[in-house]
Amino acid sequence: MLALGLALNTLGIGLFCWAIFALAVYALPLFVALNIGMAAFHSGAGLVGALLIGMAAGALTLAVGQVAVAVSRSLALRIAIATAFAVPAAVAGYHVIFAVSQIGVPSLVWREVFACLGAVCIGVTSWTRLMILAETRPIESGRVVENPS
């Protein structure tokens, strides 16, 4: 029975960690959706209206960010957009890892260390997942090169 409990706990923690890394890209759209949904609710849109407006705002944020990274030719703009998505993911990752580390780490210093490492790992994962959409293009010149043969 103890072995089954250990196996299931390991599976659950692994699944939880996978979910954190898989959902890291959606931290900024979730933040935008919550803020716009709450603003709509407080302005009198009602519960259903606020949910619809919030979901639309979050989906639009994600779509615009992904399209902007994929279409942009400027490396600086791609990095800025990916960083805007990675910073909220890193903050969320910090708080999740800090909360989870309270289960088995008694020292506050080591919990902070683990939380900071988790924030870096989750932020980099989010940044990388968004930058994958950016297609590398060859340097294009303004003139046409003809084949002399």
CYANA upper distance limits for C-alpha pairs under 8 A (distance plus 0.5 A):
  1 MET  CA      5 GLY  CA      6.81
  2 LEU  CA      6 LEU  CA      6.75
  3 ALA  CA      7 ALA  CA      6.61
  4 LEU  CA      8 LEU  CA      6.58
  5 GLY  CA      9 ASN  CA      6.54
  6 LEU  CA     10 THR  CA      6.59
  7 ALA  CA     11 LEU  CA      6.65
  8 LEU  CA     12 GLY  CA      6.51
  9 ASN  CA     13 ILE  CA      6.60
 10 THR  CA     14 GLY  CA      6.53
 11 LEU  CA     15 LEU  CA      6.56
 12 GLY  CA     16 PHE  CA      6.57
 13 ILE  CA     17 CYS  CA      6.62
 14 GLY  CA     18 TRP  CA      6.64
 15 LEU  CA     19 ALA  CA      6.68
 16 PHE  CA     20 ILE  CA      6.80
 17 CYS  CA     21 PHE  CA      6.89
 18 TRP  CA     22 ALA  CA      6.48
 19 ALA  CA     23 LEU  CA      6.36
 20 ILE  CA     24 ALA  CA      6.49
 20 ILE  CA     93 GLY  CA      8.00
 20 ILE  CA    122 ILE  CA      8.27
 21 PHE  CA    122 ILE  CA      6.60
 21 PHE  CA    125 THR  CA      7.31
 21 PHE  CA    126 SER  CA      8.08
 23 LEU  CA     27 ALA  CA      7.82
 24 ALA  CA     86 ALA  CA      8.40
 24 ALA  CA     89 ALA  CA      5.73
 24 ALA  CA     93 GLY  CA      8.34
 24 ALA  CA    122 ILE  CA      7.08
 24 ALA  CA    123 GLY  CA      7.99
 24 ALA  CA    125 THR  CA      7.88
 24 ALA  CA    126 SER  CA      5.86
 25 VAL  CA     85 PHE  CA      7.00
 25 VAL  CA     86 ALA  CA      7.61
 25 VAL  CA     89 ALA  CA      7.14
 25 VAL  CA    126 SER  CA      5.33
 25 VAL  CA    127 TRP  CA      8.13
 25 VAL  CA    129 ARG  CA      7.66
 25 VAL  CA    130 LEU  CA      7.69
 26 TYR  CA     30 LEU  CA      6.50
 26 TYR  CA     62 LEU  CA      7.89
 26 TYR  CA     85 PHE  CA      8.39
 26 TYR  CA     89 ALA  CA      8.16
 27 ALA  CA     31 PHE  CA      6.66
 27 ALA  CA     85 PHE  CA      7.70
 27 ALA  CA     88 PRO  CA      6.30
 27 ALA  CA     89 ALA  CA      5.69
 27 ALA  CA     92 ALA  CA      7.82
 28 LEU  CA     32 VAL  CA      6.67
 28 LEU  CA     61 THR  CA      8.47
 28 LEU  CA     84 ALA  CA      8.20
 28 LEU  CA     85 PHE  CA      6.09
 28 LEU  CA     88 PRO  CA      6.30
 28 LEU  CA     89 ALA  CA      7.62
 29 PRO  CA     33 ALA  CA      6.44
 29 PRO  CA     57 ALA  CA      8.14
 29 PRO  CA     58 GLY  CA      4.89
 29 PRO  CA     59 ALA  CA      7.32
 29 PRO  CA     61 THR  CA      6.06
 29 PRO  CA     62 LEU  CA      6.22
 30 LEU  CA     34 LEU  CA      6.55
 30 LEU  CA     58 GLY  CA      6.38
 31 PHE  CA     35 ASN  CA      6.71
 31 PHE  CA     58 GLY  CA      8.33
 32 VAL  CA     36 ILE  CA      6.56
 32 VAL  CA     54 GLY  CA      8.14
 32 VAL  CA     57 ALA  CA      7.27
 32 VAL  CA     58 GLY  CA      6.30
 32 VAL  CA     61 THR  CA      7.96
 33 ALA  CA     37 GLY  CA      6.26
 33 ALA  CA     53 ILE  CA      8.32
 33 ALA  CA     54 GLY  CA      4.75
 33 ALA  CA     55 MET  CA      6.30
 33 ALA  CA     56 ALA  CA      8.05
 33 ALA  CA     57 ALA  CA      5.91
 33 ALA  CA     58 GLY  CA      4.93
 34 LEU  CA     38 MET  CA      6.46
 34 LEU  CA     54 GLY  CA      6.65
 35 ASN  CA     39 ALA  CA      6.62
 35 ASN  CA     54 GLY  CA      8.13
 36 ILE  CA     40 ALA  CA      6.55
 36 ILE  CA     50 ALA  CA      8.43
 36 ILE  CA     53 ILE  CA      7.71
 36 ILE  CA     54 GLY  CA      5.98
 36 ILE  CA     57 ALA  CA      7.54
 37 GLY  CA     41 PHE  CA      6.58
 37 GLY  CA     50 ALA  CA      5.21
 37 GLY  CA     51 LEU  CA      6.49
 37 GLY  CA     52 LEU  CA      8.37
 37 GLY  CA     53 ILE  CA      6.45
 37 GLY  CA     54 GLY  CA      4.59
 37 GLY  CA     55 MET  CA      8.22
 38 MET  CA     42 HIS  CA      6.60
 38 MET  CA     50 ALA  CA      7.32
 38 MET  CA     54 GLY  CA      8.33
 39 ALA  CA     43 SER  CA      6.63
 39 ALA  CA     50 ALA  CA      8.48
 40 ALA  CA     44 GLY  CA      7.01
 40 ALA  CA     45 ALA  CA      5.94
 40 ALA  CA     46 GLY  CA      8.27
 40 ALA  CA     49 GLY  CA      8.12
 40 ALA  CA     50 ALA  CA      5.70
 40 ALA  CA     53 ILE  CA      7.77
 40 ALA  CA     54 GLY  CA      8.46
 41 PHE  CA     45 ALA  CA      5.60
 41 PHE  CA     46 GLY  CA      5.97
 41 PHE  CA     47 LEU  CA      6.83
 41 PHE  CA     49 GLY  CA      8.04
 41 PHE  CA     50 ALA  CA      5.55
 45 ALA  CA     49 GLY  CA      5.70
 45 ALA  CA     50 ALA  CA      6.21
 46 GLY  CA     50 ALA  CA      6.44
 47 LEU  CA     51 LEU  CA      6.68
 48 VAL  CA     52 LEU  CA      6.72
 49 GLY  CA     53 ILE  CA      6.55
 50 ALA  CA     54 GLY  CA      6.38
 51 LEU  CA     55 MET  CA      6.54
 52 LEU  CA     56 ALA  CA      6.57
 53 ILE  CA     57 ALA  CA      6.59
 54 GLY  CA     58 GLY  CA      6.66
 55 MET  CA     59 ALA  CA      6.58
 56 ALA  CA     60 LEU  CA      6.45
 57 ALA  CA     61 THR  CA      6.55
 58 GLY  CA     62 LEU  CA      6.79
 59 ALA  CA     63 ALA  CA      6.56
 60 LEU  CA     64 VAL  CA      6.38
 61 THR  CA     65 GLY  CA      6.52
 62 LEU  CA     66 GLN  CA      6.62
 63 ALA  CA     67 VAL  CA      6.52
 64 VAL  CA     68 ALA  CA      6.35
 65 GLY  CA     69 VAL  CA      6.70
 65 GLY  CA     81 ILE  CA      7.25
 66 GLN  CA     70 ALA  CA      6.63
 66 GLN  CA    130 LEU  CA      7.29
 66 GLN  CA    133 LEU  CA      7.59
 67 VAL  CA     71 VAL  CA      6.40
 68 ALA  CA     72 SER  CA      6.17
 68 ALA  CA     78 ARG  CA      8.10
 68 ALA  CA     81 ILE  CA      8.35
 69 VAL  CA     77 LEU  CA      8.20
 69 VAL  CA     78 ARG  CA      5.62
 69 VAL  CA     81 ILE  CA      7.32
 69 VAL  CA     82 ALA  CA      7.99
 69 VAL  CA    130 LEU  CA      7.98
 69 VAL  CA    131 MET  CA      7.50
 69 VAL  CA    133 LEU  CA      7.34
 69 VAL  CA    134 ALA  CA      6.26
 70 ALA  CA    133 LEU  CA      5.85
 70 ALA  CA    134 ALA  CA      4.84
 70 ALA  CA    135 GLU  CA      7.00
 71 VAL  CA    134 ALA  CA      7.81
 72 SER  CA     77 LEU  CA      7.56
 72 SER  CA     78 ARG  CA      7.12
 72 SER  CA    134 ALA  CA      8.46
 73 ARG  CA     78 ARG  CA      8.47
 74 SER  CA     78 ARG  CA      6.92
 75 LEU  CA     79 ILE  CA      6.66
 76 ALA  CA     80 ALA  CA      6.63
 77 LEU  CA     81 ILE  CA      6.67
 78 ARG  CA     82 ALA  CA      6.57
 78 ARG  CA    131 MET  CA      7.89
 78 ARG  CA    134 ALA  CA      8.34
 79 ILE  CA     83 THR  CA      6.44
 79 ILE  CA    131 MET  CA      8.43
 80 ALA  CA     84 ALA  CA      6.69
 81 ILE  CA     85 PHE  CA      7.02
 82 ALA  CA     86 ALA  CA      6.57
 82 ALA  CA    126 SER  CA      8.46
 82 ALA  CA    127 TRP  CA      5.78
 82 ALA  CA    130 LEU  CA      6.54
 82 ALA  CA    131 MET  CA      7.06
 83 THR  CA     87 VAL  CA      6.49
 83 THR  CA    127 TRP  CA      6.90
 84 ALA  CA     88 PRO  CA      7.88
 85 PHE  CA     89 ALA  CA      7.24
 85 PHE  CA    126 SER  CA      7.56
 85 PHE  CA    127 TRP  CA      7.36
 86 ALA  CA     90 ALA  CA      6.56
 86 ALA  CA    123 GLY  CA      5.32
 86 ALA  CA    124 VAL  CA      7.40
 86 ALA  CA    126 SER  CA      5.83
 86 ALA  CA    127 TRP  CA      5.62
 87 VAL  CA     91 VAL  CA      6.80
 87 VAL  CA    123 GLY  CA      6.83
 88 PRO  CA     92 ALA  CA      6.61
 88 PRO  CA    123 GLY  CA      8.44
 89 ALA  CA     93 GLY  CA      6.43
 89 ALA  CA    119 ALA  CA      8.22
 89 ALA  CA    122 ILE  CA      7.02
 89 ALA  CA    123 GLY  CA      5.93
 89 ALA  CA    126 SER  CA      7.18
 90 ALA  CA     94 TYR  CA      6.56
 90 ALA  CA    118 GLY  CA      8.38
 90 ALA  CA    119 ALA  CA      4.94
 90 ALA  CA    120 VAL  CA      6.73
 90 ALA  CA    121 CYS  CA      8.31
 90 ALA  CA    122 ILE  CA      6.15
 90 ALA  CA    123 GLY  CA      4.74
 90 ALA  CA    124 VAL  CA      8.47
 91 VAL  CA     95 HIS  CA      6.97
 91 VAL  CA    119 ALA  CA      6.85
 92 ALA  CA     96 VAL  CA      6.67
 92 ALA  CA    119 ALA  CA      8.00
 93 GLY  CA     97 ILE  CA      6.49
 93 GLY  CA    115 ALA  CA      8.03
 93 GLY  CA    118 GLY  CA      6.55
 93 GLY  CA    119 ALA  CA      5.23
 93 GLY  CA    122 ILE  CA      6.33
 93 GLY  CA    123 GLY  CA      7.93
 94 TYR  CA     98 PHE  CA      6.49
 94 TYR  CA    115 ALA  CA      5.32
 94 TYR  CA    116 CYS  CA      6.49
 94 TYR  CA    118 GLY  CA      6.45
 94 TYR  CA    119 ALA  CA      4.92
 95 HIS  CA     99 ALA  CA      6.60
 95 HIS  CA    115 ALA  CA      7.50
 96 VAL  CA    100 VAL  CA      6.61
 96 VAL  CA    115 ALA  CA      8.31
 97 ILE  CA    101 SER  CA      6.33
 97 ILE  CA    114 PHE  CA      7.43
 97 ILE  CA    115 ALA  CA      5.50
 97 ILE  CA    118 GLY  CA      6.55
 97 ILE  CA    119 ALA  CA      8.19
 98 PHE  CA    102 GLN  CA      7.13
 98 PHE  CA    111 ARG  CA      6.43
 98 PHE  CA    112 GLU  CA      7.21
 98 PHE  CA    114 PHE  CA      7.59
 98 PHE  CA    115 ALA  CA      5.31
 99 ALA  CA    103 ILE  CA      8.24
101 SER  CA    105 VAL  CA      6.16
101 SER  CA    111 ARG  CA      6.37
101 SER  CA    114 PHE  CA      7.89
101 SER  CA    115 ALA  CA      8.25
102 GLN  CA    106 PRO  CA      7.28
102 GLN  CA    111 ARG  CA      7.50
105 VAL  CA    110 TRP  CA      7.54
105 VAL  CA    111 ARG  CA      6.87
106 PRO  CA    111 ARG  CA      8.29
107 SER  CA    111 ARG  CA      6.83
108 LEU  CA    112 GLU  CA      6.73
109 VAL  CA    113 VAL  CA      6.79
110 TRP  CA    114 PHE  CA      6.56
111 ARG  CA    115 ALA  CA      6.48
112 GLU  CA    116 CYS  CA      6.55
113 VAL  CA    117 LEU  CA      6.70
114 PHE  CA    118 GLY  CA      6.47
115 ALA  CA    119 ALA  CA      6.55
116 CYS  CA    120 VAL  CA      6.80
117 LEU  CA    121 CYS  CA      6.69
118 GLY  CA    122 ILE  CA      6.49
119 ALA  CA    123 GLY  CA      6.38
120 VAL  CA    124 VAL  CA      6.52
121 CYS  CA    125 THR  CA      6.62
122 ILE  CA    126 SER  CA      6.67
123 GLY  CA    127 TRP  CA      6.63
124 VAL  CA    128 THR  CA      6.47
125 THR  CA    129 ARG  CA      6.60
126 SER  CA    130 LEU  CA      6.85
127 TRP  CA    131 MET  CA      6.66
128 THR  CA    132 ILE  CA      6.62
129 ARG  CA    133 LEU  CA      7.94
130 LEU  CA    134 ALA  CA      8.24
